[in-house]
Amino acid sequence: MAFRNNSFLSCGHLNLNHCRRANVQLAQDFIRFNYDIVSVNDPYFWESKVTEFPTGIRKYFYDYKPLAGFLISVVLYLWVR
């Protein structure tokens, strides 16, 4: 799932199969393994909102029935700004 470059960026990709528990596990792994960016397919959503991610992770998904998107660490987001 992951690619780790020693000099700068860690990123990954995961298909969550619209599973709520997979969203929870990814949120825990995102923090534990210190990912910068993760692309996501088929996330779990409720009322057209992707759920189960803490505020330390910025979420970028389409507003209506999201099928794919990106999770970006707040630290990277602030560094790029």
N, C-alpha and C positions, 0 to 999 in steps of 0.2 A: 504494500500500500504506500510506502513512503520512500522519498528520496531525500538524502541528507548530504548537503554540500558543506564541507568543513569551514569554508570561508564566509558563507553568508546566509543561505536560505534553506529552510526545511519545508517540504511540501508533500502533499499526498492526495489521493483520490479514493473515494469509497462510494459504493452503491448501497444505500441504506434500506432498500426494498420496502419503503413506507412503514418501517418498524420503529415504534416509539422507544423500545429498549436499545436499539442500535443508535438512535440519536443520543441517548443518555451515555452509552458507552463511548461514543465518539467524543462527546464533550469532555469526559474524564481523560481519555487518551490524548486529546488535543492539548490539555494542560500538562499532563504527566510527561509527554514526550516533547513538549515545547515546540509544536508545529507553528510555522508562520502562516501558511496558506494550505487549505484543504478544499478541493473541489468535491462537490457532493451531487449524486444523482438520487432521485426519488426519496427525498427526506420525508419523515413523518410530519404532517401538519394538521392543525385543528383550526377550523374556521378561516382557512386560507393563510394561516400564519405558522411558520416553522417554529417548533417549540423545543424545550429541553436544553437550551444552550445558555450559559451564564453571561453576565454583562462583560466579562473579559474577552469575549469573542464577538466580533462584528459579523453580522449575517447579511449576505446580499443574495436575495432570491426575488423572483417575480412575485408581484403582490397577489395574484389570483391563482390558486392551485399550483404552487411551485413544483416544478419537476427537476430542476437543477439549480445550482448556485455555488457560492463560495463562502467559506468561513475564513476570516482574517483575524490574526491576533491584534489586540488593541495596541500593543507595543509597536508592531510593524506599521500599523495604520498611523500612529502618531509620528513615527520616524519618517514616513514617506511624505506626510503633510508638510 
